[in-house]
Amino acid sequence: MLLTCPSCETRYQVDEAAIDRAAGRQVRCANCGYLWHFAPSLEEHVPPTAAGPAARSTGAVAGAASAAAAPGAGPAMAGAVLQPDGAAALSTTLELGSAAAPAVEPMHPALRGLLQVGATLIVAAVILVPILGRNTVVGTWPESAKVYQAVGLQTVAPGTGLDVKVTPLRSDGAFVVTGEITNTTREAVNLPPVRVGLLDMTKREVEFQMVDPPVESLPPGAIVRFKTVFEHPSVAATDVVATFGAE
């Protein structure tokens, strides 16, 4: 596991077997000499309270020995912790930076800076691209216009600048619809799907089909034609209408 010094942030690769996950262990940083108690199970760093590393180790042992030898010290022993023999090895200080706990080479500041800049650019792209290119997004996925409107962003409706005309023809029990799309603008326009609906005498839609135009983009002033067939259409269908957009 990786263990980081709370003082200088030097990282060390430490074998988990060297530290008791329940009780933890005293560890010392080879880089700055900082001594602290590391307890993986509690995920906490408890710095020693004594003045120095030597005083902390010797003082703790001497205090425990004095308390054990002093007569009438029964109540004071209530706060002492007796370790089993198996934990004796873990009670010693683990010197970080040794072969058993080598230091991990820190990331170069320049590389860290580049990674931070890269992460910032990625986040900015994820946020800005859908906003700045929202008209392209709506042209490809018309339903997304509702999402942009919900957050107060205006978008250009699918098919803006395009003119669509359709001609219906009943033939052999089918309803054949031919149409043409004209780009009335001075720039190329992406063609969204065409929604072709059959209407009854009251102009109520009785069924529809989504038609993908034969080209993805239409140059300025250009015209493209399409055709779709309704097999076994409703007997009530008498007219046809075409619009740009989703179902």
Buried (B, 14 or more C-beta within 10 A) or exposed (E): EEBBBEBEEBBBEBEEEBBBEEBBBBBBBBBEEBBBBBBBEEEEBEEBEEEEBEEBBEBBEEEBEEBEEEEEEEEEEEEEEEEEEEBEEBBEBBEBBEEEBEBEEEEEEEEEEEEEEEEEEEEEEEEEEBEEEBBBBBBBEBEBBEBBEEEEEEBBBBBBBBEBEBEBEEEEEEBBBBBBBBBEBEEEBBBBBBBBBBBBEEEEBBBBBEBEBEEEEBEEEEEBEBEBEBEEBEEEBBEBBBEBBBE
